[in-house]
Amino acid sequence: MREEPASHSGPAPLRVGSLFSGYGGLDLAVEHVFRAQTIWFSEISPVQHVFARHWPDAPNLGDITAVEWAEVEPVDILCGGFPCQDVSTVGKMAGLAPGTRSGLWAYMAEAIDQLRPEFVVIENVRGLLSASAIRATPERGNRATPEPATLRDLEPGFWGVGDDAARPLRAAGAVLGDLADIGYDAQWIGLPASAIGAPHPRFRVFILAHAPVPHPARLRRRAGRGEPGPGASSSGYDRVVSSGDRSGIAWPGRLAEMESRIGHVVDPHQRHVQRWGKYATAIARWEHIVDAPAPNPAMIPEGAGIRPAPDFVEWLMGIEAGWVTGPALGLTANQQLTALGNGVLPLHAICALRALRQWSDVGEPRAVPDHRPDS
């Protein structure tokens, strides 16, 4: 089961709000690095049942496009990986623009602007660095409108935001620009999962943004910056009620131990070579890091061809066995594979966040203000 904040006398743990939550891989990393606690989430796909089971006390706000942020409990950290389909290099590369699924970033930006968390954590695919973007222009009293971005003083060069009039902005540039517009400093890193020992590349972009004003959530949105979007979530606070069944695995110890084993030299046994061939070293290394043997990699459903086994993909993600594939969650094999394919590898995010915090020079999170209740 997921890690719980350490219980001790003193300030309450930082509070996390989760958007596009998936099965909670990014949340596990954020809670671990910041010693924080997720208090609500927003998810509408069937994987919401997974999140609700592992965070039974966190209500689901439902559809992000219909949340009334003025009525949502403020948080110290807001995290999320907005949909990647339109910026992914394996998709149609429609780009980050209003009307696309990846364009839901605009709603996350609105949540950041209104909730004013101290930290923002964002994860997305490699295509964020190359896909095109149109920055939506917010208008007072209305949601973002699809007005084209205009060229200003843009730096030329491959890693800049671009100087081609036909392609004025990259998706990453739009996200970083929006964060700057609403008053956040940000650092980003692109990191393959193989860099932390996983047996697959899975390159991901992580962004850590922080507000220069201490405890900005206490300030909320300033008057005159526009009104919150209309409507309350149709999903309200509905969620699947947890059965109370919790695994004996302690996430704090497990994640810390996994971190400590990164970089160990691992020689594959003969059984690894016989079973995995050229992948033997990679599999043996990951087995060592996660302290769990690799399940069978494939399944052969009746009347169908060979397909990846969900429990093997779960193992590849470094999450606890049964986190997504547990029978009580009621997900089909297709839903399990979709959830895992879209998810975040917690150890991957942990390493990225540690590097970003060091580079951002934000140090340890500030003490929670004394209006917080004791934990």
N, C-alpha and C positions, 0 to 999 in steps of 0.2 A: 504494500500500500504506500501511498505517497508519504513524503516526509512531513512531519508536523513541526511547527515552530518550537524551539526549545522553551521549556517552561522554566521560568526563573522570575524572581521578583525584580521589578524595574519597569522600564517603558514597555508599552504594548508593541507587538510586532508591526512593522509597516504593513499597510493594507494594499492589496493588489486587486485591480479590476481587469478582467480578461475578456478580450474581444476576439471573434473568429477562433474560438477556444480549441476546437478539435478534441483530441483525447487528453490534452493538458500537458504535452511535452514541454512547451515553452514555460508554462506556469511552474512546473517542477523545477526548472532551472532558475527561474526568477526567485521562487521561494527559497531555494537552496543558497543562492549567491547573496541575496539581501536579507536572509533570515526573516522572511515575510509570510503573510497569510492571505490567500485569495478569498475575497468576501462576496464576489458576484461574478457572473460570466454571461456572455452573449453567444449563443449558438443555436442554429435552427435545423441542422442536418441530424440524421439519426445518431451520429456520434455524441450528441448532447447527453444521451443516456450513459455513456462512458464517463463523461465529466461529472455528471450528477451523482454517479455512484461513488466516485472517489473524492468528491467534495460535497458531501450530503448537506452541509449547512449553507452552501452558497446558492442563492436563487439565480435562476436563469432569466435574464432580461429579454430574451427572445430576439426578434428581428432588429438588427442595429439601425435599420432605416426608419424605425418607428419608435425608438426610445426617446422619452422626454428626459433629457439629461439634467434639467433643473431639479428633477425629483429623485435623482440617483445619488446614493451615498457617495461622498467624495472618497478618493483613494490617494495613496502616496505614489503608487506605481501603476501605470496602465500599460498592458502588454497585448500583443496580438500579431498574427501573421495574416494580413488581408489576402483575399483570393489571388492566386498566382496565374490562373489560366491564361490571362491576356498578356502577361509579360514573360511567360515561360517560353524558352526556345523550342520546346516540343509542342507548343500550341500554335495558334494562328498569328501570334504577336500583334494582336489588335491594339495593344498599348494601354497605358494608364490614362484613361479618359472617361468623362461622364458617359454613362450608359453601358459601360463594360463592367464585367464582374470585378476586375481589378480596380475599376474606378470607385469601388466601395471604400477605397482609401479615404475619399473625401469625407465619409461619415466618421471614420476613425479620427481624422483631423478635427472634425467638429467636436467630437467627444473630448479630445485633448484640450481644445480651446475653451470648452465650457467647464470641464472638471478641474483643469489646472493641476495635474499631478506633478510631483517633484521629479519623477523619472518616467521615461517612456521607453519601452523595449519593443522593437519591431523586427520581424524575421520575414524573409522572402527568398525567392529563387534567384539564381544567377542572372536570369534575364532582366532583372530590375536594373542592371547596369547598362543594358543595351537597348531595351525596348523604348519606343518613343512615348511621349506624354503630351497631354494638353492639360495645363493647370487650370482647374475650375476657379472661377472668380466669385467669391461670396458676395452677396448683396444683402443689405440690411433688410431683415425681416423675411428673407427667402433662403432656401438652400442653395448650394453651389450651382452655378449656371455654366453651361458648356461654351464659354467664350475662349477663343484660341489664345495660346500664350503669345506674347510679343517679345521680340528680341530687344534686349537692353545691352548692358555692358557684359557680354558673356565671354569667358575665357575660351580661346581656341584649344584644340588638342584632344587626343583620344580620351583622356580621363577627365576632361572638363565637361560642361553641360552641352557643348556643341556650338558651332557657328554656321551651320547650314540652315538657310531660311526655310528649306523644305522639311527640316527635321530639327526644330529649334530646341528641343529639350528631351533629355532622357528621363525614364521613370524615376530613377534614383535621385536625379536632380530635382524633379518635381516634389518628391517626398521631403528631401532635405530643405528645399525652398519653402515648402509649406510650414515645416517645423520652425524655420527661422522667422517666417512671417508672424507666427503666433508666439514668438518669444522664447524659443528653446535653442540651446547649443546642442550640437550633435556630433558624434563620431560614428564611423561605420567600419566594418571589417567583412571581407569575403573569405570564407574558410571552408575547405572540404572536410567532410567527416573523416576521411582517411588520415587527416593530420592529427587526429586524436586517437587513432588506432582502429577505427571502424573498417570493416572489410569492403567498403564501397566508397565512391567519391562523394556523392551527395553534396555538392557545393551549395552553400547558402550564404546570404547576405544578412548580417545582423546590424541593427542600428540602436545605439543607446543615446537618448536625448535627455537633457536635464535642464531644469529651470534655474536661472541664476538667482531667483528670489527664494529664500527659505520658506518652506511650507506653503507653496502657492495654492494648494487645494483649499486653504482657509480663505483665500481671497475670492475664489470663484471667478466668473467672468465679469469684467468691468461693465458697468452700464454704458450704453452707447456703442457697443461693439456688435450689436445685432441681437436678435431674440433667438431663443432655442427653437429647434425644429418642432413643428406641431406633431401631435399624436402620441399616444402611448403604445407600447408594444402589444400586439394582439396576443402574444404568448404570455404576457403578464409575467408572473413569477412562477409559472408552472415548471415543474421538474419531476423527474423520476425519483421516487422515494427510495433511499438506500436501504438495502436489506440488512445493513449492519455487519455484513460479513467482511472482515478485514484480514488481510494476509499477515503472516508472522514476520515478513521481511520488513526491517526497519529502514525506511528510505534515507534518513540522515546518514546512518552508517554505510549503507550501500553506495550512495552517491559519492561520499567522501572516500570510501575504499576504491571505487572505480577511478576516481581522479588520481589517487595515489599510485595506481598501477599503470597509468599512461607512460609510455616510453620504456617500459621494461623490455629487455631482450627476451624473446620467447622462441625457443627452438621447437618446431613441430615434431610430434612423435610419429613413429612409423604408421600408426593407425590413421593419422591425419593425412599423410601422403597417399596412403592406399585409398582413402575415401574421397579426398578433395583434390588430389593431383596438384596442379600449379597454384591452387588457392590455399594450400595447406598452411602456409605460414600466416596468411591473413586471418584464416579461421581460428588457428591456434592462439594468435595474439588476442583476438576479440573474446574468445572463450576465457582467456586469462583475465582480461579487463573486467568483463561482466560477471565472472565467476559462475558461468553456466554453460553446459555443453550445447553445441549447435543441434537443433532439431532437424528432422528430415526436411530438405529444402523444397520438395515438390509434393503435390498431391495429384491423383488421377481420378477426378469425379466420374461417376458412371455416365457413360455416353458422351464424355468430353475429353479433350486432350490434356496434356500435362499443364498444370498451373502452379504458380508459387504457393507454398503452404503458408497460411496466415501466421501460424505460430513461429515459422522461420523468419518471416519479415518482422514480426514483433521482436524476436531475438536480435535481428540486425539493428533495430532501433535502440537496443540497450535498455528496454523497459521491462518491467517485471512480467513474467509469464502469466498470461490470463488477463493482463491489464485491459486489452481490447478484445481478446478472443475468448474470454470467460463465457461459458454457456449461459449464465444467468443474465448476461447483458442482452441476449436475444438478437445479435447482429448476424446477418447472413455472411457467408464467406466473402462475397463481393463487397459488402459494406465494410467488413473488417479490412480488406485489402485497400479499399478507397481511403478509409480513415488512416491507416498506417502510411500509405503513400503520400498523403497530404500532411502528415504529422511532422513534429520536430523531435530530433534526437536529443534528449535532455543533456547528456554529457557534452555534446557538440555545442549547445547553447551556453552551457556553464563556462566552458573554456573561452568562448567568444566574449561573454560578458565580463569575465575576469580581465581579459586583455583591454576591453573597451573602458572599463572603470579605471584601470591604471593609466591609460592614455588620456582619458578625459580629466584626470586629476581631480575626481570628485570625492575620492577617499571613501570612508565609511558613510553610510546614510546618516543624515542628521537625526538626532533624537526625536521621537514622536512628540508633538506638542502635548501639553498637559490637559487638553480637552478630550484626549482619547481615554476610553475606559481602561481600567487595568485588565490584563489578560488573566 
